[in-house]
């Protein structure tokens, strides 16, 4: 760890140092990360479920600085905050040694986190049959699939099944793809004719995991085939020859041929939006884990190498070069401190771990054939996350209040905290998110542009990255 990051390794009285290959990842497992999730989760306990809104982004400046701004419950990001709660439940159930929490919190922690997860999941269960969005994987898998896997909750499994079939209903045999959006409207274009237009975005690769999961769970080959054909269409029409990606392709629904290739959230049509490229890495890597067809692993590797190559180009140009700029081709007002999208790097890191594990399972000749540059994808994932923590970890840490016997202490009495029926109290941070410096949409034509914020999915994928390493036995 760099000298200027030594303080980040101090994870508190209850912390443990979690290192992989000499990279200190303690803050992913730290009391602060856990307490921040709980400080936000507790606020909904006095609201009756289903909750009407969900956390999405945390502004870093302005009148609402530090507090989550919420979006309507059916917004595509609604599954990520409940998902973060379930990452903590997975640690509590499967990896209790990874929990950096006080001794007095432990007896109630697992049941309390499950209670929070279930409370936050009511609205998601109720919307599990939606056919108006392709984001059903993002909506149901982080929380409901985990609830089923960890607790055997049949209601959650049924919701995941419902979501997979709802997603499959958006399949079109002519285009050989799942419709991502019904319409696309900004200040530059309005694509609204669903009879002639068929919109597909690169993000869609990361909802295919839902179809594979339920396809095998329900022994339904049709779901598996839809997912695989969709991946093939993305490979052929959204990826460029150099394995960079377009954000959005509008297909002619009647002929199945592309009408236009463009962006909605990136800099411009021919640029490479960094989070879109990250979705491609993770999505093709996930597709390989289900199909075992090496063309998808080969594609994931080439998408990853493009992403990593663009990061390498930034070395010596600005600080923390492995924290991605929001679009690899966008101009920067301040070249020494360009606008970043931390979420892109964290999503990519998750995909890189999947690639690393996939290569480990292959024979040496085949692994070398697919990865002739012998890139160590675990090393590169750790590099991305290490720089992210160094640059973007919010330094206003949350923690758990002292045990009841110490409540007379004035320092504790004066600390901002929250209480619920479990007796677990949180000393709040003034900033709700774990990470700063993500960019949701900075396209000049967007109706709503927002950048340089905390984002709910950046935090979710940071916690999920930590869990991936735990599952692999790496930490």
Secondary structure, DSSP 8 states (H G I E B T S, - for coil): --GGGGGGG---TT----EETTEE-HHHHSHHHHHHHHHHHHTTTTS-SS-SEEEEEEESSSTTTTSEEEEETTSTTHHHHHHHHHHHHHHHHH-GGG----HHHHHHHHHHHHHHHHHHHHHHHHTTT--S-STHHHHHIIIIIHHHHHH--HHHHHHHHHHHHHHHTTEETTTTEE--BS-EESSS-EE--TTTEEEEEGGGGGGHHHHHHHHHHTT-HHHHHHHHHHHHHHHHHTB-TTS-B-SEEEEETTT--EEEEE-SSSSSTTS-BHHHHHHHHHHHHHHHHHH--HHHHHHHHHHHHHHHHHHHTTTTTSSSTTS-BSBTT---SSGGG--B-HHHHHHHHHHHHHHHHHHHTS-HHHHHHHTTT---HHHHHHHHHHHHHHHHB-SS--EE---GGGTT-HHHHTS-EE--TT---EE--SS-SSB--B-SB--TT-SS-B-SEEEHHHHHHHHHHHHHHHHTT--
